[in-house]
Amino acid sequence: MENHKVFKMSFASVYPHYVTKVEKKGKTKEELHTIIFWLTGYNEQQLQNLIEDKTNFEDFFKNAPQLNPNVTKITGVICGYRVEEIEDKLMQKIRYLDKLVDELAKGKAMEKILRS
């Protein structure tokens, strides 16, 4: 699969869009951070450093402390693709994050978003 432009995009350039999306639907930045931390294992300080350093998505996921073992429970369609069928592992991780942000914005219960 080709190296997608999104891999080299900085997480910081997309992050404000995630915040706007969830806040428009009455959710908080803290809830957004909860799902990012659940998915990646990052903490608040690490996330702020990634944003300040303009870390790209490739490095964002490559350096994640620990991808949550329950990511395989994230299923469904995002951007026209079933996340569980995406072959490129980096693209799949990016779409996992997109899917979680969508679920938060749609008002899904946090316990369900975090697959607990």
C-alpha positions in Angstrom: 0.0 0.0 0.0 1.3 3.5 -0.8 2.6 5.7 1.9 -0.4 7.9 2.6 0.0 11.7 3.1 -1.8 11.3 6.4 1.1 9.4 7.8 3.3 12.5 7.6 0.6 14.9 8.8 1.3 16.2 12.2 -1.1 15.0 14.9 -1.2 18.7 16.1 -2.7 19.7 12.8 -5.7 17.3 13.2 -6.0 17.5 17.0 -8.0 20.8 17.0 -10.5 19.2 14.6 -11.0 16.4 17.0 -11.6 18.9 19.9 -14.0 20.9 17.8 -15.9 17.8 16.7 -16.5 16.5 20.2 -17.2 19.9 21.8 -19.8 20.7 19.1 -21.6 17.6 20.4 -21.4 18.6 24.0 -18.4 16.5 24.9 -15.2 17.7 26.5 -11.5 17.8 25.6 -10.9 15.7 28.8 -13.2 13.0 27.4 -11.3 13.1 24.1 -8.0 12.8 26.0 -9.4 9.8 27.9 -10.0 7.9 24.6 -6.6 8.9 23.2 -4.9 7.7 26.4 -6.9 4.5 26.3 -5.9 3.8 22.7 -2.2 4.7 22.9 -1.0 4.6 26.5 0.1 8.3 26.4 -0.5 10.5 29.4 -1.4 14.2 29.5 2.2 15.5 29.5 3.3 13.2 26.7 0.3 14.3 24.6 1.1 18.0 25.1 4.7 17.3 24.0 3.5 15.5 20.9 1.3 18.4 20.0 4.1 21.0 20.7 6.6 19.0 18.7 4.2 18.6 15.8 4.8 14.8 15.8 3.4 13.1 12.7 0.9 10.3 12.8 3.5 7.7 11.9 5.7 8.6 14.9 2.6 9.2 17.1 1.6 5.6 16.8 5.2 4.1 16.4 6.2 5.7 19.8 2.9 5.1 21.6 3.7 3.5 25.0 1.2 0.7 24.5 -1.6 0.2 22.0 -4.6 -1.0 24.0 -5.0 -4.8 23.7 -8.7 -4.3 23.1 -8.3 -2.4 19.9 -9.5 -5.5 18.0 -12.9 -4.8 19.5 -13.1 -1.6 17.6 -15.2 -2.4 14.6 -17.5 -0.7 12.1 -17.2 1.7 9.2 -15.1 4.9 9.1 -14.4 6.9 5.9 -16.1 4.2 3.9 -13.9 1.3 5.2 -14.4 -1.3 7.8 -11.7 -0.6 10.4 -11.2 -4.3 11.2 -10.4 -5.0 7.5 -7.8 -2.3 6.9 -4.6 -4.1 5.9 -2.1 -1.3 6.5 -1.5 -1.4 10.2 -0.7 2.3 10.6 -3.8 3.4 8.6 -5.8 1.0 10.8 -4.5 2.7 14.0 -5.3 6.1 12.6 -8.8 4.9 11.7 -9.2 3.4 15.2 -8.7 6.9 16.6 -11.1 8.4 14.1 -13.7 5.8 15.0 -13.3 6.5 18.7 -13.6 10.2 18.2 -16.8 9.6 16.1 -18.3 7.5 18.8 -17.6 10.1 21.4 -19.1 12.8 19.2 -22.2 10.7 18.6 -22.8 10.4 22.4 -21.9 6.8 22.8 -21.3 5.8 26.5 -17.6 6.0 27.5 -17.7 2.4 28.8 -18.7 1.3 25.3 -16.2 3.5 23.6 -13.4 2.1 25.8 -14.7 -1.5 25.2 -15.0 -2.2 28.9 
